[in-house]
Amino acid sequence: AVDEDGNPVVNNIQMEENEGITSNIDGTEDQVAPLNFTAATELFVTCQSKLSMHQLTHEHLSFRQYWIFTIPIAILTMISGIMAFLASSEMFSANTNTIFSAIVGSLAAVGGFFQSLSGSCKYGERATMHLSASEDLKALCDNLELLQT
């Protein structure tokens, strides 16, 4: 079937004369080659490579977030909380309680520094973005695998 201008119509979708041509930002046009078995295989191999890279990067950044920031901040918070209770108790002398209070303040400052550093490095957010990219690549690899069969 064709429309009034002679352009083919497939499933009620009008096909333009320049179908298969893409426009670039700079105004130039590129021809789009059909996806044959060889091109699909090459794309599948590239997709698998990028998938592995994003999965490894996700694991690496998650590891860094957990062991460099999450665990140390939790330990510092726990220790400063315990020491704050000890500083407020009457088990120790006033001088010891003053030392405990100074240590609690110092630990809180170090914990705050680690939290701001964690927010600056954004390992957790970056790990999540790589996980999302790997999930998208996995779906693309699955589709390419179906095309190859």
N, C-alpha and C positions, 0 to 999 in steps of 0.2 A: 504494500500500500504506500501511496505517496500523498503529500499534501498539495495545496494549490501552487506552490513554488517548485515542485518537483523533488523535494527532499524526502527521503524514505521515512516512513513512520512505522515503528516497531512497538507493539503492545501499548498503543496510544501515547508513545513518547516520540517526539519529533527528533530525528537525527540531523544534526547540523552538517553543513558541507565540510567544516574544518574539524570534524570529529577525529580524535587521535592527535590533536595538536594542543599543546599547553602553552600558555603565555607566562613569561617570566616577569619578575618585578621590573627589570630594565626595559621591557617592551619587546624583547626578542621572543621568538617562538621556537619550541623544540618539538620534534616528532616523537610520538610515544610508540615504542615498539610493542607488538603483542607479546604476551608472556608465554614462551614456549617451554618445553621440558628442560632444556639446558639452562635457560635463564631462571626458571623456577628453582632448579637444583642449586645454582650459584647463590640465589637469594636466600634459600633455605640454609645453606652453610654459613652465610654471613649472619643470618638471623640467629642461628644457634650460637655462633661465636659471641655476638653482642649479648645474647641471653645469659651466657655463662659469665661474661664480664660484669653485667649488672647484678647477677646473683652473688658473685664473689664480693663486689663492692658493698652490697647490702650487708653481707655477713661481717665484713671488715669494719664498716662504720658502726654497726650495732655493737660489735665487740668493744670498740673504742668508747662508745657512749656508756656502756655498762661498766666497764672496768676502770675507765679514767675518771668518770664523773658520778654515775649513779651510786656505786658502792662506796667510794670515799666520802661523798656527801652524806650518805646514810650513816656511815660509821662516825663521822664528825658530829652529826646531829645527835646520835645516840649517846656518845661520850659526853658531849656538852650538857645534854639533858640530865644524865646521871650525876654529873659534877654539880649542876645547879641545885639538885636536891641535896647533895652532900653539903654544899656551901650554906644552904638554909637550915641545916640541922644543927643541933646543939651538941653533937658528938665530938666536935673538934673545937680547938681554941679559936679565938677571934682572928688571930694572925693566919691560921690555916684556912679559915673561911674566906679571908680576904684573898689569899693565894688562889683558892678554888674559883672565886668570882673572877679574878683576872684571867685564869685559864679558860673559863667558860666564855668570857668576852672574846678572847683570842681565837678560840675554836669557832665561835660564831662568825668572826670576821673572815677566817680562812674558808669556812663553809659558804659564806656569801660570795667570796672571790671565785670559788669553784663553780657556783651556780651562774655567776655572770659570765665566766669563761665557757661554761656549757652552752649558755644562750648565744654566745658569740660563735662558737665552733659549729653549732647546729648539727652535730653528728646524727642525732635521732631523726631530724627532719630530712636530712640528706639520705639517710638509710631508707626512709619511707618512700622517697621519690625514686630511688633505685629499685625498690621492691615493686612499685607501681609500673615502672618501665619494664621490668622483667616479666610481670604478669601480662602486659600488653604484647611483648615480644613472644611470649609463650603462645598466646592466642594466634598471633601472626604465623608462627612456626606450625601450629596445628593446621591452619588453613592452607599453608603452602604444602604441607605433607598430604593433605587431601587432594590438592591439585596435581601432585606428582603421581598419584595412583590412578 
